[in-house]
């Protein structure tokens, strides 16, 4: 009897442990299905976007041109309302913004373009919310989170979602609501799903300091005729008419900025024409720089042009000295 009783107690306890373990597994599986949220900003860009650009200000502000941009941002203090907003929120763009992600989708004929901007950095949600509330912004709810609708200034007021202390979404109300929903769904229908221009993400280095993808077929103005000044320029514009996608990237290095630009086209003859046009443009620039800026001749000479089965790329390095002189010229022009 003792053995049978003991066996009964052992069997019953084992069953309880098995049931408990099975319950935990089921709860974990249910939780995994329920919480699919993504924190990847690229997954939040709609797949039908025509262009996306990423700028890592934390890296770009180290360059002469980047420093110039941030000096321009500092001049925002000349705008009384903007200065008050920054003071109330405790936001310092130079220090608090690390990355900016922009995306734009041209509207159908007769409708407006749709754009969005996302910021990664360090923000104070409570102070930003208080500043928005004091400016008559309206707090609204969506199934995927709260957002603010700004005071109307035109047909379609803007909206802002303060997602957390490190992430903010801006755009039209419809865009912000859709972006919040995409975040909750794990990025369904977003750029990283491989749809739309997302199919070309492999053409760029996502670790670059700044990069962009542009579907030029959806921007009619990008294919306009050139002014006809110079044969290389005319040939380049003619070859660009067959380009379907442009990929751009720049990476901050210790001695300058490495850049690359690629034009994609499925037509082999168009790729050859584009390659010839780019080589002609480089030759023309070298001739033009011999007297004005002879130090740039060797820089241009080191640019590389590659022609593969998908497109034509130009790569090179812009030395720090060149960037500093360019920033100085911009300052003098102002």
C-alpha positions, 0 to 999 in steps of 0.5 A: 500500500505504501508503495502504491500510494507513493507511486500514486503521489509521484505520478500525480506530481509528475502530471502536474509538472507536465501540465504546468510546463505545457501551459507555459509553452502554450502561453509563450506561443500565444504571446509570440503570436500576439506581440509581433512589434518591430522596432526597425524603422525601415520596416515601418516605411510603406512598401509603395514608397517611391523614395527612402533616405536615411541620415545618421546625424551622429556620424555626419555631424563629425564632417565639415558639411555636417557641422555646417548643417548643425550650425544652420539648425542652431539658427532656429533660435531666431524663430521665436516659436521654434525656440520656445518649443525647443526650450519647453521640450528640452530638445537640442537637435545637434545632441539629441537626434541620432538618425533621420529616416525620410520616405515619400510616395507621389500621390496619384494624379490630382492627389497630394504626395504622402511623406513621413519623417522618423527620428531616432535619438533621445527625447522627453515624451512628457515635455514634448506632449506638454508643449504640443498640448499648449499649442492646441494639438489634439491627442487621439487614439488608434488601435496601435497607439496614441498620436497628436494631431497638430493645429490645422494649417491647411487642408491636411494637418500634420500628426506626431506619434511620440512612440517612446523616449527614442523614437518619433514618427511625423507625417499626415494623420493617415500616415502616422496611424498606418505607421503605428499599425505597421509597427504593431504587425511586425512590419507587414507591408513595409520596406523590409518585406522585400516589396517595392523599392525594398527589393533593392535594399541589397544595392546599398550598405545599410551601415553607411552614414547616409543612403537613399533609394529613389524610384525615378520612374515615379518622378517625371521631373527626374527625366526632364531634358538637360540644358544641352550644355556640353556633349557629356552632359547631354549623353548623361541625361539621355542615358538616365532616361532608361534608369529605373532606380538610383541608389546613393550612399556616403560613409564617413571615414577618418580622412573624408567621405566615401561615396557611391552612386548607382543607376539601375537599368535592365538594358545593356546598351543603356548601361554602356551609354551611361558608363561612357557618359560618366567617363566623359563627365569625369574627363570634363571635370578634370579639365575644368579643375586644372586651373580652378582647383588643381588639387581636385584633379587627382581626387577625380582621377581616383573615382571608379566606374563599374558596369555590372549586369544590373546597373552602372556605379561610380565610387570615390572618396571626398577628402576632408580638405575638399569638404572643408573648402566646400563648407568655407565657400558656402559660408562665404557665399552666405 
